Amino acid sequence: MSVPDHRLITLERRICRRRREGDIPGSLIPAAYHRFVDTGESDELATIIYHNQVDLLTTMELAARWPEDFASA
């Protein structure tokens, strides 16, 4: 299977055939975390945790599918 890049979000869309909804972009997580550290406000922690949970689930799904989807790569 050919993909334009190997970013997790690309693999998730192309191989797992799903799109994330209500997710914080990974590039914004460091700033959101630093705001939490600086202010103690935990409003964004749930979205960060959700993002990381979905990352882990997607990684596990890709690993489980590896032999069948990537054997010819």
N, C-alpha and C positions, 0 to 999 in steps of 0.2 A: 504494500500500500504506500502510495506516495503522498507526502504531506509537505506543505510549504515551509514549515519550521517544526521544531520539536518542543515548543512551549506546551505546558500542561493544558492550557485552555484550548489550544489547537487540537491536541490529541483527544481531549475530552469531546470536542464537537465532532471531529471526524470519525473517531473509532467508537466512542461510547454513545455517540449520537444524542447528546444532550447539551443544553445551554443552561448556565447558571442564572438564577434570578434572585434578586435581593442580596447580591454578594458585593463585597467591597473589593475593588481591584487590588491585586497584590502589591502594586507599586505604591499604594496609599497606606498600607499597613504600618510601615515604620513610623510615619508621621502620626498616625492615630495612636499607636502605642506610646510614643513619646509624649503626646498630649495627656494620656492617662497617667504616665509617670510624673509629669510636671504638675498636673492639677488634681489627680486623684479621682477625677470624673470617670466613671466606668461605663458610660453610655455606649461607647463603640466596642467594648470588649466582646459583646455577644456576636457582633458581625465579624470580628477578627477570629473568634473561635469557630464560628460557622464556616468561614473561608478555609480555615485549616482542616476542619473535619471533612469538607468536600474534597480538598486536596488529597487527603489520606485515602478516602474512599475511591477516588478516581485512580490514584496510584495503585491501589490494590486490584481494582478491576483491570487496569492495563496489564499488570503483572500476571493476573490469572488468564488473560486473553493472549499473552505474548506468544506462546507456541503456535496458535492457529493464525493469528493476524500478521505476525512478523516473520514467519518461517522463510518467506521468499525475499525478504528485504535484504 
